[in-house]
Amino acid sequence: MEIDCGKKTILRDMKVLEHEFGCPLAFDRARNGYYLKHHGWDFIAPALLDENEMLAAVIGARISPKRFSHRP
């Protein structure tokens, strides 16, 4: 899967993670990149699906390419 986005999009998303979800991001000057200050942070996103619906979506996504990729 090829996903592309710009620097502004990534910085905006990181800001949302920090301010709305309490993500403990920090910048490492030596590596010129961001990292999680502690790996125990839980990303709790608002869910529109319950656990069973989410499981069904994940399973469906895993099997659908195998199921529908055959051409006559």
PDB file with SEQRES, HELIX, SHEET and CRYST1 records, atoms N, CA, C and O in Angstrom:
SEQRES   1 A   72  MET GLU ILE ASP CYS GLY LYS LYS THR ILE LEU ARG ASP          
SEQRES   2 A   72  MET LYS VAL LEU GLU HIS GLU PHE GLY CYS PRO LEU ALA          
SEQRES   3 A   72  PHE ASP ARG ALA ARG ASN GLY TYR TYR LEU LYS HIS HIS          
SEQRES   4 A   72  GLY TRP ASP PHE ILE ALA PRO ALA LEU LEU ASP GLU ASN          
SEQRES   5 A   72  GLU MET LEU ALA ALA VAL ILE GLY ALA ARG ILE SER PRO          
SEQRES   6 A   72  LYS ARG PHE SER HIS ARG PRO                                  
HELIX    1 AA1 LYS A    7  PHE A   21  1                                  15    
HELIX    2 AA2 GLU A   51  PHE A   68  1                                  18    
SHEET    1 AA1 2 LEU A  25  ASP A  28  0                                        
SHEET    2 AA1 2 GLY A  33  LEU A  36 -1                                        
CRYST1    1.000    1.000    1.000  90.00  90.00  90.00 P 1           1          
ATOM      1  N   MET A   1       0.854  -1.162   0.000  1.00  0.00           N  
ATOM      2  CA  MET A   1       0.000   0.000   0.000  1.00  0.00           C  
ATOM      3  C   MET A   1       0.906   1.233   0.000  1.00  0.00           C  
ATOM      4  O   MET A   1       1.772   1.375   0.864  1.00  0.00           O  
ATOM      5  N   GLU A   2       0.705   2.100  -0.951  1.00  0.00           N  
ATOM      6  CA  GLU A   2       1.477   3.330  -1.000  1.00  0.00           C  
ATOM      7  C   GLU A   2       0.643   4.464  -0.428  1.00  0.00           C  
ATOM      8  O   GLU A   2      -0.425   4.789  -0.946  1.00  0.00           O  
ATOM      9  N   ILE A   3       1.142   5.060   0.643  1.00  0.00           N  
ATOM     10  CA  ILE A   3       0.461   6.181   1.276  1.00  0.00           C  
ATOM     11  C   ILE A   3       1.434   7.346   1.275  1.00  0.00           C  
ATOM     12  O   ILE A   3       2.592   7.197   1.667  1.00  0.00           O  
ATOM     13  N   ASP A   4       0.968   8.493   0.837  1.00  0.00           N  
ATOM     14  CA  ASP A   4       1.829   9.649   0.748  1.00  0.00           C  
ATOM     15  C   ASP A   4       1.144  10.833   1.403  1.00  0.00           C  
ATOM     16  O   ASP A   4      -0.059  11.035   1.238  1.00  0.00           O  
ATOM     17  N   CYS A   5       1.919  11.619   2.153  1.00  0.00           N  
ATOM     18  CA  CYS A   5       1.397  12.849   2.714  1.00  0.00           C  
ATOM     19  C   CYS A   5       2.558  13.805   2.922  1.00  0.00           C  
ATOM     20  O   CYS A   5       3.719  13.397   2.946  1.00  0.00           O  
ATOM     21  N   GLY A   6       2.236  15.062   3.070  1.00  0.00           N  
ATOM     22  CA  GLY A   6       3.261  16.081   3.214  1.00  0.00           C  
ATOM     23  C   GLY A   6       3.679  16.306   4.656  1.00  0.00           C  
ATOM     24  O   GLY A   6       3.065  15.800   5.595  1.00  0.00           O  
ATOM     25  N   LYS A   7       4.739  17.077   4.799  1.00  0.00           N  
ATOM     26  CA  LYS A   7       5.292  17.398   6.113  1.00  0.00           C  
ATOM     27  C   LYS A   7       4.261  18.121   6.991  1.00  0.00           C  
ATOM     28  O   LYS A   7       4.159  17.847   8.187  1.00  0.00           O  
ATOM     29  N   LYS A   8       3.499  19.046   6.390  1.00  0.00           N  
ATOM     30  CA  LYS A   8       2.488  19.790   7.152  1.00  0.00           C  
ATOM     31  C   LYS A   8       1.423  18.862   7.721  1.00  0.00           C  
ATOM     32  O   LYS A   8       0.960  19.054   8.846  1.00  0.00           O  
ATOM     33  N   THR A   9       1.038  17.857   6.944  1.00  0.00           N  
ATOM     34  CA  THR A   9       0.029  16.897   7.407  1.00  0.00           C  
ATOM     35  C   THR A   9       0.545  16.122   8.611  1.00  0.00           C  
ATOM     36  O   THR A   9      -0.169  15.941   9.597  1.00  0.00           O  
ATOM     37  N   ILE A  10       1.777  15.670   8.525  1.00  0.00           N  
ATOM     38  CA  ILE A  10       2.363  14.899   9.629  1.00  0.00           C  
ATOM     39  C   ILE A  10       2.486  15.759  10.878  1.00  0.00           C  
ATOM     40  O   ILE A  10       2.148  15.310  11.973  1.00  0.00           O  
ATOM     41  N   LEU A  11       2.966  16.991  10.726  1.00  0.00           N  
ATOM     42  CA  LEU A  11       3.100  17.872  11.882  1.00  0.00           C  
ATOM     43  C   LEU A  11       1.739  18.188  12.502  1.00  0.00           C  
ATOM     44  O   LEU A  11       1.612  18.252  13.724  1.00  0.00           O  
ATOM     45  N   ARG A  12       0.724  18.385  11.660  1.00  0.00           N  
ATOM     46  CA  ARG A  12      -0.633  18.625  12.169  1.00  0.00           C  
ATOM     47  C   ARG A  12      -1.133  17.419  12.948  1.00  0.00           C  
ATOM     48  O   ARG A  12      -1.695  17.562  14.034  1.00  0.00           O  
ATOM     49  N   ASP A  13      -0.926  16.217  12.384  1.00  0.00           N  
ATOM     50  CA  ASP A  13      -1.386  15.002  13.058  1.00  0.00           C  
ATOM     51  C   ASP A  13      -0.645  14.776  14.373  1.00  0.00           C  
ATOM     52  O   ASP A  13      -1.245  14.328  15.350  1.00  0.00           O  
ATOM     53  N   MET A  14       0.647  15.081  14.408  1.00  0.00           N  
ATOM     54  CA  MET A  14       1.408  14.946  15.652  1.00  0.00           C  
ATOM     55  C   MET A  14       0.894  15.910  16.709  1.00  0.00           C  
ATOM     56  O   MET A  14       0.822  15.562  17.887  1.00  0.00           O  
ATOM     57  N   LYS A  15       0.538  17.121  16.292  1.00  0.00           N  
ATOM     58  CA  LYS A  15      -0.008  18.118  17.221  1.00  0.00           C  
ATOM     59  C   LYS A  15      -1.332  17.629  17.802  1.00  0.00           C  
ATOM     60  O   LYS A  15      -1.584  17.786  18.997  1.00  0.00           O  
ATOM     61  N   VAL A  16      -2.177  17.036  16.959  1.00  0.00           N  
ATOM     62  CA  VAL A  16      -3.452  16.482  17.425  1.00  0.00           C  
ATOM     63  C   VAL A  16      -3.196  15.349  18.417  1.00  0.00           C  
ATOM     64  O   VAL A  16      -3.850  15.274  19.457  1.00  0.00           O  
ATOM     65  N   LEU A  17      -2.248  14.471  18.099  1.00  0.00           N  
ATOM     66  CA  LEU A  17      -1.922  13.371  19.019  1.00  0.00           C  
ATOM     67  C   LEU A  17      -1.484  13.904  20.379  1.00  0.00           C  
ATOM     68  O   LEU A  17      -1.899  13.388  21.416  1.00  0.00           O  
ATOM     69  N   GLU A  18      -0.648  14.932  20.373  1.00  0.00           N  
ATOM     70  CA  GLU A  18      -0.166  15.503  21.635  1.00  0.00           C  
ATOM     71  C   GLU A  18      -1.282  16.179  22.424  1.00  0.00           C  
ATOM     72  O   GLU A  18      -1.452  15.909  23.613  1.00  0.00           O  
ATOM     73  N   HIS A  19      -2.039  17.051  21.775  1.00  0.00           N  
ATOM     74  CA  HIS A  19      -3.009  17.887  22.491  1.00  0.00           C  
ATOM     75  C   HIS A  19      -4.332  17.195  22.793  1.00  0.00           C  
ATOM     76  O   HIS A  19      -4.940  17.449  23.833  1.00  0.00           O  
ATOM     77  N   GLU A  20      -4.779  16.333  21.902  1.00  0.00           N  
ATOM     78  CA  GLU A  20      -6.089  15.708  22.106  1.00  0.00           C  
ATOM     79  C   GLU A  20      -6.011  14.306  22.714  1.00  0.00           C  
ATOM     80  O   GLU A  20      -6.973  13.839  23.324  1.00  0.00           O  
ATOM     81  N   PHE A  21      -4.868  13.636  22.550  1.00  0.00           N  
ATOM     82  CA  PHE A  21      -4.753  12.261  23.034  1.00  0.00           C  
ATOM     83  C   PHE A  21      -3.623  12.075  24.043  1.00  0.00           C  
ATOM     84  O   PHE A  21      -3.360  10.952  24.473  1.00  0.00           O  
ATOM     85  N   GLY A  22      -2.951  13.160  24.424  1.00  0.00           N  
ATOM     86  CA  GLY A  22      -1.914  13.075  25.449  1.00  0.00           C  
ATOM     87  C   GLY A  22      -0.685  12.281  25.051  1.00  0.00           C  
ATOM     88  O   GLY A  22      -0.023  11.694  25.908  1.00  0.00           O  
ATOM     89  N   CYS A  23      -0.371  12.254  23.770  1.00  0.00           N  
ATOM     90  CA  CYS A  23       0.786  11.492  23.286  1.00  0.00           C  
ATOM     91  C   CYS A  23       2.085  12.143  23.760  1.00  0.00           C  
ATOM     92  O   CYS A  23       2.297  13.333  23.526  1.00  0.00           O  
ATOM     93  N   PRO A  24       2.954  11.381  24.421  1.00  0.00           N  
ATOM     94  CA  PRO A  24       4.203  11.935  24.951  1.00  0.00           C  
ATOM     95  C   PRO A  24       5.320  11.964  23.891  1.00  0.00           C  
ATOM     96  O   PRO A  24       6.262  11.177  23.970  1.00  0.00           O  
ATOM     97  N   LEU A  25       5.220  12.852  22.919  1.00  0.00           N  
ATOM     98  CA  LEU A  25       6.226  12.966  21.865  1.00  0.00           C  
ATOM     99  C   LEU A  25       7.378  13.860  22.298  1.00  0.00           C  
ATOM    100  O   LEU A  25       7.191  14.808  23.061  1.00  0.00           O  
ATOM    101  N   ALA A  26       8.565  13.549  21.806  1.00  0.00           N  
ATOM    102  CA  ALA A  26       9.736  14.383  22.045  1.00  0.00           C  
ATOM    103  C   ALA A  26      10.608  14.333  20.798  1.00  0.00           C  
ATOM    104  O   ALA A  26      10.538  13.387  20.015  1.00  0.00           O  
ATOM    105  N   PHE A  27      11.429  15.361  20.625  1.00  0.00           N  
ATOM    106  CA  PHE A  27      12.316  15.431  19.470  1.00  0.00           C  
ATOM    107  C   PHE A  27      13.723  15.041  19.890  1.00  0.00           C  
ATOM    108  O   PHE A  27      14.222  15.503  20.916  1.00  0.00           O  
ATOM    109  N   ASP A  28      14.359  14.192  19.098  1.00  0.00           N  
ATOM    110  CA  ASP A  28      15.744  13.771  19.330  1.00  0.00           C  
ATOM    111  C   ASP A  28      16.621  14.481  18.305  1.00  0.00           C  
ATOM    112  O   ASP A  28      16.590  14.146  17.121  1.00  0.00           O  
ATOM    113  N   ARG A  29      17.404  15.464  18.757  1.00  0.00           N  
ATOM    114  CA  ARG A  29      18.245  16.234  17.836  1.00  0.00           C  
ATOM    115  C   ARG A  29      19.324  15.378  17.197  1.00  0.00           C  
ATOM    116  O   ARG A  29      19.660  15.583  16.031  1.00  0.00           O  
ATOM    117  N   ALA A  30      19.870  14.428  17.931  1.00  0.00           N  
ATOM    118  CA  ALA A  30      20.934  13.574  17.390  1.00  0.00           C  
ATOM    119  C   ALA A  30      20.438  12.744  16.207  1.00  0.00           C  
ATOM    120  O   ALA A  30      21.171  12.537  15.240  1.00  0.00           O  
ATOM    121  N   ARG A  31      19.210  12.278  16.284  1.00  0.00           N  
ATOM    122  CA  ARG A  31      18.645  11.458  15.201  1.00  0.00           C  
ATOM    123  C   ARG A  31      17.750  12.249  14.263  1.00  0.00           C  
ATOM    124  O   ARG A  31      17.290  11.732  13.245  1.00  0.00           O  
ATOM    125  N   ASN A  32      17.504  13.515  14.616  1.00  0.00           N  
ATOM    126  CA  ASN A  32      16.660  14.405  13.813  1.00  0.00           C  
ATOM    127  C   ASN A  32      15.278  13.801  13.565  1.00  0.00           C  
ATOM    128  O   ASN A  32      14.794  13.747  12.434  1.00  0.00           O  
ATOM    129  N   GLY A  33      14.660  13.350  14.657  1.00  0.00           N  
ATOM    130  CA  GLY A  33      13.343  12.753  14.532  1.00  0.00           C  
ATOM    131  C   GLY A  33      12.612  12.728  15.865  1.00  0.00           C  
ATOM    132  O   GLY A  33      13.187  13.004  16.917  1.00  0.00           O  
ATOM    133  N   TYR A  34      11.343  12.393  15.795  1.00  0.00           N  
ATOM    134  CA  TYR A  34      10.485  12.337  16.988  1.00  0.00           C  
ATOM    135  C   TYR A  34      10.403  10.912  17.513  1.00  0.00           C  
ATOM    136  O   TYR A  34      10.610   9.951  16.772  1.00  0.00           O  
ATOM    137  N   TYR A  35      10.100  10.787  18.800  1.00  0.00           N  
ATOM    138  CA  TYR A  35       9.946   9.491  19.439  1.00  0.00           C  
ATOM    139  C   TYR A  35       8.967   9.605  20.597  1.00  0.00           C  
ATOM    140  O   TYR A  35       8.656  10.705  21.056  1.00  0.00           O  
ATOM    141  N   LEU A  36       8.482   8.451  21.068  1.00  0.00           N  
ATOM    142  CA  LEU A  36       7.636   8.414  22.260  1.00  0.00           C  
ATOM    143  C   LEU A  36       8.522   8.474  23.496  1.00  0.00           C  
ATOM    144  O   LEU A  36       9.457   7.684  23.625  1.00  0.00           O  
ATOM    145  N   LYS A  37       8.239   9.403  24.407  1.00  0.00           N  
ATOM    146  CA  LYS A  37       9.035   9.520  25.628  1.00  0.00           C  
ATOM    147  C   LYS A  37       8.907   8.282  26.505  1.00  0.00           C  
ATOM    148  O   LYS A  37       9.871   7.881  27.158  1.00  0.00           O  
ATOM    149  N   HIS A  38       7.734   7.681  26.525  1.00  0.00           N  
ATOM    150  CA  HIS A  38       7.566   6.408  27.222  1.00  0.00           C  
ATOM    151  C   HIS A  38       6.611   5.536  26.419  1.00  0.00           C  
ATOM    152  O   HIS A  38       5.572   5.991  25.941  1.00  0.00           O  
ATOM    153  N   HIS A  39       6.990   4.280  26.288  1.00  0.00           N  
ATOM    154  CA  HIS A  39       6.253   3.370  25.416  1.00  0.00           C  
ATOM    155  C   HIS A  39       4.995   2.802  26.066  1.00  0.00           C  
ATOM    156  O   HIS A  39       4.296   1.997  25.452  1.00  0.00           O  
ATOM    157  N   GLY A  40       4.703   3.202  27.281  1.00  0.00           N  
ATOM    158  CA  GLY A  40       3.513   2.728  27.958  1.00  0.00           C  
ATOM    159  C   GLY A  40       2.267   3.531  27.616  1.00  0.00           C  
ATOM    160  O   GLY A  40       1.188   3.257  28.141  1.00  0.00           O  
ATOM    161  N   TRP A  41       2.407   4.523  26.739  1.00  0.00           N  
ATOM    162  CA  TRP A  41       1.272   5.362  26.353  1.00  0.00           C  
ATOM    163  C   TRP A  41       0.265   4.548  25.570  1.00  0.00           C  
ATOM    164  O   TRP A  41       0.621   3.840  24.628  1.00  0.00           O  
ATOM    165  N   ASP A  42      -0.995   4.652  25.962  1.00  0.00           N  
ATOM    166  CA  ASP A  42      -2.071   3.952  25.258  1.00  0.00           C  
ATOM    167  C   ASP A  42      -2.812   4.943  24.375  1.00  0.00           C  
ATOM    168  O   ASP A  42      -3.269   5.988  24.837  1.00  0.00           O  
ATOM    169  N   PHE A  43      -2.921   4.602  23.115  1.00  0.00           N  
ATOM    170  CA  PHE A  43      -3.683   5.434  22.178  1.00  0.00           C  
ATOM    171  C   PHE A  43      -5.133   5.004  22.251  1.00  0.00           C  
ATOM    172  O   PHE A  43      -5.508   3.952  21.733  1.00  0.00           O  
ATOM    173  N   ILE A  44      -5.937   5.816  22.891  1.00  0.00           N  
ATOM    174  CA  ILE A  44      -7.353   5.510  23.032  1.00  0.00           C  
ATOM    175  C   ILE A  44      -8.112   6.455  22.109  1.00  0.00           C  
ATOM    176  O   ILE A  44      -8.341   7.620  22.434  1.00  0.00           O  
ATOM    177  N   ALA A  45      -8.487   5.934  20.974  1.00  0.00           N  
ATOM    178  CA  ALA A  45      -9.204   6.732  19.981  1.00  0.00           C  
ATOM    179  C   ALA A  45     -10.693   6.472  20.113  1.00  0.00           C  
ATOM    180  O   ALA A  45     -11.105   5.369  20.472  1.00  0.00           O  
ATOM    181  N   PRO A  46     -11.489   7.469  19.829  1.00  0.00           N  
ATOM    182  CA  PRO A  46     -12.935   7.243  19.864  1.00  0.00           C  
ATOM    183  C   PRO A  46     -13.321   6.199  18.822  1.00  0.00           C  
ATOM    184  O   PRO A  46     -12.956   6.315  17.652  1.00  0.00           O  
ATOM    185  N   ALA A  47     -14.045   5.200  19.245  1.00  0.00           N  
ATOM    186  CA  ALA A  47     -14.409   4.104  18.341  1.00  0.00           C  
ATOM    187  C   ALA A  47     -15.848   4.260  17.867  1.00  0.00           C  
ATOM    188  O   ALA A  47     -16.764   4.506  18.652  1.00  0.00           O  
ATOM    189  N   LEU A  48     -16.011   4.109  16.573  1.00  0.00           N  
ATOM    190  CA  LEU A  48     -17.351   4.145  16.006  1.00  0.00           C  
ATOM    191  C   LEU A  48     -17.923   2.735  15.900  1.00  0.00           C  
ATOM    192  O   LEU A  48     -19.113   2.553  15.644  1.00  0.00           O  
ATOM    193  N   LEU A  49     -17.058   1.739  16.101  1.00  0.00           N  
ATOM    194  CA  LEU A  49     -17.471   0.342  16.021  1.00  0.00           C  
ATOM    195  C   LEU A  49     -17.256  -0.325  17.369  1.00  0.00           C  
ATOM    196  O   LEU A  49     -16.347   0.049  18.110  1.00  0.00           O  
ATOM    197  N   ASP A  50     -18.088  -1.312  17.693  1.00  0.00           N  
ATOM    198  CA  ASP A  50     -17.830  -2.069  18.907  1.00  0.00           C  
ATOM    199  C   ASP A  50     -16.779  -3.143  18.601  1.00  0.00           C  
ATOM    200  O   ASP A  50     -16.355  -3.285  17.454  1.00  0.00           O  
ATOM    201  N   GLU A  51     -16.366  -3.884  19.607  1.00  0.00           N  
ATOM    202  CA  GLU A  51     -15.278  -4.855  19.456  1.00  0.00           C  
ATOM    203  C   GLU A  51     -15.566  -5.902  18.376  1.00  0.00           C  
ATOM    204  O   GLU A  51     -14.681  -6.236  17.588  1.00  0.00           O  
ATOM    205  N   ASN A  52     -16.798  -6.422  18.334  1.00  0.00           N  
ATOM    206  CA  ASN A  52     -17.150  -7.437  17.340  1.00  0.00           C  
ATOM    207  C   ASN A  52     -17.149  -6.871  15.922  1.00  0.00           C  
ATOM    208  O   ASN A  52     -16.708  -7.537  14.985  1.00  0.00           O  
ATOM    209  N   GLU A  53     -17.641  -5.650  15.766  1.00  0.00           N  
ATOM    210  CA  GLU A  53     -17.647  -5.022  14.444  1.00  0.00           C  
ATOM    211  C   GLU A  53     -16.225  -4.744  13.963  1.00  0.00           C  
ATOM    212  O   GLU A  53     -15.920  -4.911  12.783  1.00  0.00           O  
ATOM    213  N   MET A  54     -15.363  -4.322  14.880  1.00  0.00           N  
ATOM    214  CA  MET A  54     -13.963  -4.072  14.532  1.00  0.00           C  
ATOM    215  C   MET A  54     -13.278  -5.365  14.114  1.00  0.00           C  
ATOM    216  O   MET A  54     -12.542  -5.385  13.127  1.00  0.00           O  
ATOM    217  N   LEU A  55     -13.512  -6.442  14.851  1.00  0.00           N  
ATOM    218  CA  LEU A  55     -12.931  -7.739  14.508  1.00  0.00           C  
ATOM    219  C   LEU A  55     -13.415  -8.194  13.130  1.00  0.00           C  
ATOM    220  O   LEU A  55     -12.625  -8.695  12.330  1.00  0.00           O  
ATOM    221  N   ALA A  56     -14.681  -8.026  12.855  1.00  0.00           N  
ATOM    222  CA  ALA A  56     -15.229  -8.406  11.554  1.00  0.00           C  
ATOM    223  C   ALA A  56     -14.584  -7.595  10.435  1.00  0.00           C  
ATOM    224  O   ALA A  56     -14.287  -8.137   9.370  1.00  0.00           O  
ATOM    225  N   ALA A  57     -14.365  -6.310  10.663  1.00  0.00           N  
ATOM    226  CA  ALA A  57     -13.731  -5.460   9.651  1.00  0.00           C  
ATOM    227  C   ALA A  57     -12.291  -5.893   9.389  1.00  0.00           C  
ATOM    228  O   ALA A  57     -11.852  -5.934   8.240  1.00  0.00           O  
ATOM    229  N   VAL A  58     -11.558  -6.215  10.452  1.00  0.00           N  
ATOM    230  CA  VAL A  58     -10.165  -6.645  10.295  1.00  0.00           C  
ATOM    231  C   VAL A  58     -10.100  -7.978   9.553  1.00  0.00           C  
ATOM    232  O   VAL A  58      -9.301  -8.140   8.631  1.00  0.00           O  
ATOM    233  N   ILE A  59     -10.929  -8.917   9.950  1.00  0.00           N  
ATOM    234  CA  ILE A  59     -10.948 -10.225   9.277  1.00  0.00           C  
ATOM    235  C   ILE A  59     -11.369 -10.056   7.818  1.00  0.00           C  
ATOM    236  O   ILE A  59     -10.777 -10.667   6.929  1.00  0.00           O  
ATOM    237  N   GLY A  60     -12.372  -9.245   7.571  1.00  0.00           N  
ATOM    238  CA  GLY A  60     -12.815  -9.002   6.199  1.00  0.00           C  
ATOM    239  C   GLY A  60     -11.718  -8.403   5.340  1.00  0.00           C  
ATOM    240  O   GLY A  60     -11.551  -8.785   4.181  1.00  0.00           O  
ATOM    241  N   ALA A  61     -10.969  -7.464   5.904  1.00  0.00           N  
ATOM    242  CA  ALA A  61      -9.868  -6.845   5.162  1.00  0.00           C  
ATOM    243  C   ALA A  61      -8.762  -7.849   4.859  1.00  0.00           C  
ATOM    244  O   ALA A  61      -8.108  -7.766   3.820  1.00  0.00           O  
ATOM    245  N   ARG A  62      -8.557  -8.798   5.771  1.00  0.00           N  
ATOM    246  CA  ARG A  62      -7.508  -9.801   5.562  1.00  0.00           C  
ATOM    247  C   ARG A  62      -7.885 -10.823   4.501  1.00  0.00           C  
ATOM    248  O   ARG A  62      -7.033 -11.243   3.718  1.00  0.00           O  
ATOM    249  N   ILE A  63      -9.154 -11.231   4.464  1.00  0.00           N  
ATOM    250  CA  ILE A  63      -9.528 -12.303   3.529  1.00  0.00           C  
ATOM    251  C   ILE A  63     -10.032 -11.789   2.187  1.00  0.00           C  
ATOM    252  O   ILE A  63      -9.996 -12.528   1.204  1.00  0.00           O  
ATOM    253  N   SER A  64     -10.501 -10.546   2.114  1.00  0.00           N  
ATOM    254  CA  SER A  64     -11.090 -10.071   0.860  1.00  0.00           C  
ATOM    255  C   SER A  64     -10.116 -10.052  -0.313  1.00  0.00           C  
ATOM    256  O   SER A  64     -10.528 -10.403  -1.418  1.00  0.00           O  
ATOM    257  N   PRO A  65      -8.835  -9.661  -0.146  1.00  0.00           N  
ATOM    258  CA  PRO A  65      -7.945  -9.709  -1.312  1.00  0.00           C  
ATOM    259  C   PRO A  65      -7.774 -11.132  -1.856  1.00  0.00           C  
ATOM    260  O   PRO A  65      -7.667 -11.333  -3.066  1.00  0.00           O  
ATOM    261  N   LYS A  66      -7.749 -12.108  -0.957  1.00  0.00           N  
ATOM    262  CA  LYS A  66      -7.610 -13.512  -1.383  1.00  0.00           C  
ATOM    263  C   LYS A  66      -8.887 -13.989  -2.081  1.00  0.00           C  
ATOM    264  O   LYS A  66      -8.846 -14.734  -3.060  1.00  0.00           O  
ATOM    265  N   ARG A  67     -10.005 -13.540  -1.551  1.00  0.00           N  
ATOM    266  CA  ARG A  67     -11.308 -13.999  -2.036  1.00  0.00           C  
ATOM    267  C   ARG A  67     -11.692 -13.382  -3.370  1.00  0.00           C  
ATOM    268  O   ARG A  67     -12.281 -14.051  -4.218  1.00  0.00           O  
ATOM    269  N   PHE A  68     -11.364 -12.120  -3.558  1.00  0.00           N  
ATOM    270  CA  PHE A  68     -11.835 -11.406  -4.731  1.00  0.00           C  
ATOM    271  C   PHE A  68     -10.760 -11.100  -5.768  1.00  0.00           C  
ATOM    272  O   PHE A  68     -11.026 -10.392  -6.738  1.00  0.00           O  
ATOM    273  N   SER A  69      -9.572 -11.613  -5.582  1.00  0.00           N  
ATOM    274  CA  SER A  69      -8.489 -11.297  -6.523  1.00  0.00           C  
ATOM    275  C   SER A  69      -8.443 -12.252  -7.702  1.00  0.00           C  
ATOM    276  O   SER A  69      -7.727 -11.992  -8.669  1.00  0.00           O  
ATOM    277  N   HIS A  70      -9.183 -13.346  -7.651  1.00  0.00           N  
ATOM    278  CA  HIS A  70      -9.178 -14.314  -8.766  1.00  0.00           C  
ATOM    279  C   HIS A  70     -10.012 -13.783  -9.916  1.00  0.00           C  
ATOM    280  O   HIS A  70     -11.151 -13.350  -9.743  1.00  0.00           O  
ATOM    281  N   ARG A  71      -9.419 -13.830 -11.077  1.00  0.00           N  
ATOM    282  CA  ARG A  71     -10.153 -13.387 -12.282  1.00  0.00           C  
ATOM    283  C   ARG A  71     -10.422 -14.582 -13.176  1.00  0.00           C  
ATOM    284  O   ARG A  71      -9.583 -15.474 -13.301  1.00  0.00           O  
ATOM    285  N   PRO A  72     -11.601 -14.598 -13.800  1.00  0.00           N  
ATOM    286  CA  PRO A  72     -11.952 -15.747 -14.665  1.00  0.00           C  
ATOM    287  C   PRO A  72     -11.075 -15.828 -15.906  1.00  0.00           C  
ATOM    288  O   PRO A  72     -11.246 -16.731 -16.725  1.00  0.00           O  
TER     289      PRO A  72                                                      
END                                                                             
